[in-house]
Amino acid sequence: MPAAEAGPQATPAWVYTHPACLAHDPGPGHPECPQRLAALLEALRAGLPQLTWRQAPPASRGQLLRVHAPALLAQVLDDPPAAPRRLDPDTVLAPGSADAALRAAGAAVAGVDAVLGDAGPRRAFCAVRPPGHHATADTAMGFCLFNNVAVAAAHALEAHGLARVAIVDFDVHHGNGTQAIFAADPRVLFLSSHQRPLYPGSGDACERGVGNLGNAPLPPGADGAAFRAAWREHLLPRLEGFRPQLLLVSAGFDGHRRDPLAQLQLEAEDFAWLTAELVASARRHAGGRIVSSLEGGYDLQALAECALAHVRALAG
């Protein structure tokens, strides 16, 4: 993989989405609601009219089985409920959930194929739901059914033959599922900043896997300066040393100060700053190639503002 961007580097970022991702409806009052994605799509279309839009294909069972157990696929795909059914206190399987989950994972796979191809963009954003980073190999949890970024990473490793894939996760909640899936795989570097204590309770700095995990927990009330320091001083140097051939991003915007589910005090500018740093790193090591996938963010205005700032920085 060349260190500098090659090919159609002036092509704006592609955005993958699908109407099915709006049809996953956990029910009244649930924070992971269809209105999240609707607000984000409206902001991107209004603020970045130059973006190229692509329809997310469904992930195949083979792609999902690289990281998930057959029993989880059967639970999500093979017994569609007639009414919303709770898999745990937070996670709901509704009549439209299976197609949405397939499209969310499929978007990340398609993004990997696009940025690693010769005719696509260097960066892609997956505007999808349900989110993914809490889903473990065999358990749907934390609003997540399949682990979209993990499926994409495994696809890059197995279908494209990459040797080094980095996953950056700046969601306010630790990506326990992604970490668990790759904790023993040195081909994948997982880096995360997150609030702690907070759901799901993992992500202590001492959790290192086989030397491929980097966790920077932040206390409730931490602001943009603390967030940037964690990345500048601890996590970005790890990324540089790993020299990934592809960078994947779990893009959660629930660290914003207005988000109702956590207590960090970030602004849209903080997400834009980190995204610009990731783009610069990807240009040095990965031919500029980044695929980012939406995770959390539950204040609609904050989500729209932060996602727009993130994708603007991705698109350059």
N, C-alpha and C positions, 0 to 999 in steps of 0.2 A: 504494500500500500504506500503510495507516495506521501511524503511529508507535506507537500504543498498542494493546494487545491488544484484540481485539473478538470478538464471537461467544461460543461456549461456552468461555470462558476457564477455567472451573472444571473442565472435563473433564480427568481425568488423562491422562497420556501414553498413547498407543497403542503396543503392541508388535507388530511384524510378525515372524512366523517361519513355518517350514514343516518337516514331518518330513523332506522331501527333503534339507534341509541337514544332517541327521544321517547320511544315506546316502552322502555323499561321504567315502570312506575311502582316504587315501593309503597305508595299509599300516602294519604293525607298526613302532613306534619313531618314527614321524613326529610332530613336535611339533604339527602342525596337525591334531589328531585329533578325531573326533566327541565324545569326552568333554569337550572344551572347551565346546561348546555345551550339552551336557547339564547340566554343572555350573552354567553361567550361568542356564539356564532354571529350574533348581531353586531357585537363590537368589532370582531375581526373583519367582517364584510364592509362595515362603515369606515374603519380606520386604516385598513390595508387593502384597497381595491386591486392592487397589483398581484395579490396572491393567486396561485393556481390551486384549484380545488379538485380533489379526486374522491371518488366513491370508495369507501372501505369495503374490501371483499370479506367474506367470512373466513376465519381460520379453519384449516382442516383438522380432523381428529389427529392425524399424524403429527401436525405441528404442535397441538396442545399436549399430546402424550410425551413429547420430549421433556416436559417439566411437571406434568400433572398425572395423577393416578387415574386408572380407568374408572374407579368408583366415583370420583368427582365429576368426570365427564358424564357418567350415567345419571348422577343426581341432577345436574344442571340441564342436560340436553334431552334425556330420554323419558322424562316423566313431567311434561309441561303442566303446570297447575292451572286449574280453571279460575282460581282466585289467588291473590298474593299469599304466599306461604313463607313463614319465617324459618330461616335455617339456623339463626341464632338471634339474640335480642336486637341486633343491629342490621342483619343481612337478610334481604327479602328476595325470594324467587317469585316473580310475577308472570302473567301470561306472555309478556313480550320480552322477558329477560334473556332467554336462550339466544335469540337472534341478536340482541344487543351485545351480549357477551362475546359471541362469535365475531361480530363486526369490530368490537373494540380490540380484541386480540389480533384479528386479521389486519386491521389498520396498521398496527405496529410492525407486523411481518411485511406488509406491502411497503411501508416506509423504509425498512431495511433493504428490500430488493431495489427500491428506487435510488437510494443514495449510494448504494454499492454498484449500481449499473452505470453504463457509459452515457446514457441519454437523459438521465433524471437530474434532480436538483442535488445540491450538497446537503440540504437540511429539510426535514419534514416535521410537521406537528400533527399529532393525532387528537382531534377534537372529538373525544368519545366518552362514553360512560356505559356501564359501570366502571369505576376505577379498578386498579388491579393489585397494588403493591402489598396488600395484607394477605392475599390468597396464598396459602402454602401449597405444597405438592398435592395434599389430599384434603384440604379444608378450605371452604369458602368462608370468609369472615371480614369484618370491618368494612361493610358495604361492597366487598370485592368478590367476584365469582371466579374469574380466571386471572392469572397474573400476566397482564398484557406485556409488560416490559421483559419479564422473564422468558415468555414465549419468543419475543423478538430476539433476545440475546442468544437463546439456544438455536434459533434459526440462523443467526449470523455465524455461530460456531460450526454448526453441522452442515448447513446447506451451502454456505459460502466459504467454509474452511478457514475462518479467521482464528488467530491464536490469542488475541488480547482484545477483550471487550470491556469497556468501563460503563458502569451504571451510576449515575449521579441522582440522588433523591433529596430534594429540598422541601418536600411536604412536611408539615408541622408534626405529623405522626410518623414514627419510625416504620420503615418498610420491612417489617418482620418477615413477611412471606418471601420477598426477594432475597433477603439475607439468608434465610434458611435454605432456600433452593440452591444457592451458589456458595455456601460457606465452606464447602470442601473442594471447590473447583478453582484452581489457581489461574485459569484462563480468564476469569471474570473478577474485576475489581469493583467492589460496592462501597460507595461513599455516601454518607448521609449526615445532614444536620436536621435536628428535630427537637421539639420541646420534651423535656423529661423532668419530673414525672408527668406522664400522659399516656393514654391508650397508644399502643398495646402493652407498654411496660418494658419493652426490650430496647436495645440500642445503647447500652452502656459503652463507654470508651474502651473498656477492657475486652469487649467482644471483637476478636480479631480473626476468627476462622483459621485458615492456613496462611495467615499473613495477607489476606486479600480483602479484609474488611476495615473500613475507617469510619468510626462513628464520633460525631461531635455533638453531644447533647447540650441543649441550651435551657436555662431555667425559665420558668414563667416570668414574663415581663421583659425578657431580653429584647433589645432593640436592633435596628439595622447595623449599628456599629459592632455589636457583639456577633451578629450573623456574619458580617463581612470578615471580621477577624478570624472566626472559626474556619472559614473557607480559605482565606489568604494565608493563614499561619499553619493550618493543619491539613486540610483536605486537598486544596489545589496542588500543593507540592507532591502529595501522593499520586495525584493524577498525572503530573508531569513525569514522575519517575516511572510510572507504568507504561507510558507511551502507547495509549490504546490505538487500535486500528479503526475503531468505531466507538462513538460515544452515544449512549442511550440516557434519556432523562426521564425520571418520574417527576413530573411538573405539578406539584401541589401548591396551591396559593392560599392555604388556610393558615399560614403564618402571618397574614395581614392583620393589622391591629383591629380591624372591624369584624374579623371572623368570630362567629359565636361559639365555636367548638374548641378554642384554644386561647392562649394568653400571650403569644409573642406580639411584638409591636412593629412589624415590618411594614414597609410601604412598597408601592409598585416599583419605585426606583431601585430598591434592593434586589428585586428579582431581575430587573433589566441589567443591573451591574453584574450579577453572577452569570447571567446568560452570555453577556459579552465576554466575560472571562472564559467561559466554556467554549465559545466560538473560537477565540484566539488559541486555546489549547488544541482544539480539534484541527485547526489549520496547521499547527506545527507538527502534529503527529498522525492525523487520521484523514488527510486530504480534505479537511473541513466537514467531515461527515457526522451529522448528528440526527438522531430521531428522538423526538420528545413526545411524551404521551401524558394527557391530562390525568391527574389524580384528584386531590381534594380542593376545597375552596367553596365555602358555604354562605358567604355574603355575596349576593348577586352583583352588586355594584363593584365591590372589591375584586371579585373573580374576573369580571369583564375587564377592569382596568389592568390588573396584573397579567392576565393572559395576553392582552394586547401589547403590553410592554415586553413580555417574553418573546412573542412571535415577531415583533418588530426587530428585536435584537437578533433573533435567529435569522431573519431574512436580510439583515444588514441594510 
